[in-house]
Amino acid sequence: MSTVLTVFDKWKEFLAQRVDQAEKVGLDDEKISKLAYQIGEFLADKVDPENGEERVLKELWDAGDESERKVMARLMVKLVNKE
């Protein structure tokens, strides 16, 4: 997975593809946001940031409480949906 995370644009593209797949199988926005939150938790716990953008996201994630992290997850989904 680290090659996907090397470049932030690649990460956004990867996330956009996963969101698109989730929408195609009929998941609603709330379920997609929950999945994005779970992915964020996994990445924060298991993956070391490899660039500045990832480092900022991890620091924000670590600084936030659960509800703030859920907002971040929803915002990431919105970010990739609009592109």
C-alpha positions in Angstrom: 0.0 0.0 0.0 2.9 2.4 0.6 3.3 3.0 -3.2 -0.2 4.3 -3.3 0.6 6.7 -0.5 3.8 8.0 -2.0 2.1 10.8 -3.9 -0.9 12.6 -2.3 -2.7 12.8 -5.7 -2.3 9.1 -6.1 -3.9 8.7 -2.7 -6.8 10.9 -3.6 -7.2 8.9 -6.9 -7.1 5.7 -4.9 -9.7 6.9 -2.5 -11.9 8.3 -5.3 -11.9 4.8 -6.9 -12.9 3.1 -3.7 -15.7 5.7 -3.1 -16.9 5.1 -6.7 -16.9 1.3 -6.1 -18.8 1.7 -2.9 -21.5 3.9 -4.6 -21.8 1.4 -7.4 -22.6 -1.4 -5.0 -25.3 0.8 -3.4 -23.6 2.1 -0.2 -25.1 5.4 1.0 -23.1 8.4 2.1 -23.2 7.5 5.7 -21.8 4.0 5.2 -19.1 5.4 2.9 -18.1 8.0 5.5 -17.9 5.2 8.1 -15.6 3.2 5.9 -13.5 6.3 5.3 -13.2 6.7 9.0 -12.1 3.1 9.5 -9.5 3.5 6.7 -8.3 6.7 8.5 -8.0 4.8 11.7 -6.0 2.1 10.1 -3.7 4.5 8.3 -3.1 6.5 11.4 -2.2 3.4 13.4 -0.3 1.4 10.8 1.2 3.6 8.1 4.0 6.1 8.5 3.5 9.4 6.6 5.7 9.4 3.5 5.2 13.1 2.4 4.2 16.4 3.8 0.5 16.1 3.0 0.2 12.8 4.8 2.1 14.1 7.8 -0.3 17.0 8.1 -3.4 14.7 7.8 -1.9 12.4 10.4 -1.2 15.3 12.8 -4.7 16.6 12.3 -6.2 13.1 12.8 -4.1 12.6 16.0 -5.2 16.0 17.3 -8.9 15.4 16.8 -11.3 13.5 18.9 -13.6 10.8 17.4 -16.2 13.2 16.1 -13.6 15.5 14.5 -12.0 12.5 12.9 -15.4 11.5 11.4 -15.7 15.0 10.0 -12.2 14.7 8.4 -13.3 11.3 6.9 -16.4 12.9 5.4 -14.4 15.8 4.1 -11.9 13.5 2.4 -14.8 11.7 0.7 -16.3 15.1 -0.4 -12.9 16.1 -1.7 -12.5 13.1 -4.0 -16.1 13.2 -5.1 -15.9 16.7 -6.4 -12.9 16.0 -8.6 
